Amino acid sequence: MTKLIRVQDETYKSLQKLAGRIQAKSGKKCSLDKAIQNLLAEKGQKQGARTPKTAKAGEAEEFADSMKWFSLHHKSFQAEKTGK
């Protein structure tokens, strides 16, 4: 299932560059979705080095911050109108 997400122009350009680097390494085409998955996997590997106690506290804070940001911005989000 595909979803539409909005990103700023700078984020889009950065993702394109990352996808290009991944493509150059692997020799296979790389989508922006794959680039995002790669970033999330790297983040997960870095967090794996934490102690369990620290990891749970950090995850809870990160989740709370994410939900707060999502709640504030989701209210002002307006979907694009389709030309149908």
N, C-alpha and C positions, 0 to 999 in steps of 0.2 A: 504494500500500500504506500503510495507516495503522498507526501504532505508538502505544502507550500510554506516556506519560511522566509522571513525578510531579514536581510543583513545590510549593513551600511556598505557603501562602495569600497572603502578601504578593506573591510573584512572580506568582501568578494574577491578583490585583487589578491589579498594574502592567501586565500584558499586556492585560487588559480595557480599561484606560484608554488604552493605546497604540492598540489596535484601534479604539476609539471616536474617537480623534483622526484616525486614518487614514481612517476612514469619513466623518467630517465634512469632511475635505479633498477626498476623491474623490467623495463622494456615492453610493458603492457599499458594500455590506456587506463587512465585513472580518473574517476568522476570526482566531483566535489563532495559527494556523499562519502566516498572512500577516503578522501582527505580528512573529513570530519571524524570518521571512525578511527583513522590513524591517530589523530590528536587525542581522542578520548582514550584510546588504548595506551598511549604514552603517558597520559595523566594517571591512568590506573596503575601503571608500572611504578611511577614515582611515588604514589601513595602507598604502594605495597611495602615500602621500606619503613613505614611508620610502625610504632608499637600499637597493639590493638586498642589500648585505652585512648591514646591520642587520636587514632583514626576515627573512632566512633564519635568523639567530641567534635572533631573537625568536620566530619560528615554532617552531623546535626546542625552545626552553625552554617555550613555551606548550603544545606537544604533550606534552612530558614531564610537565609539571604536570597536564595533563588526564588522562593515562593513570594517573598515580599516584593521583589523586583517584578515578577510575573504579574502579581495582583495589581500593582500600580500601573503597569504598562498595558495590561490586557484590557482594562477598562477604557482606555483611550484608543485602542486598536479598532480600525474600521476596515472591513474587508473591501477589496477592490470589486467594483461592479463589473460583471461580465457583460459582454456585448450581445447576449442572447435575447 
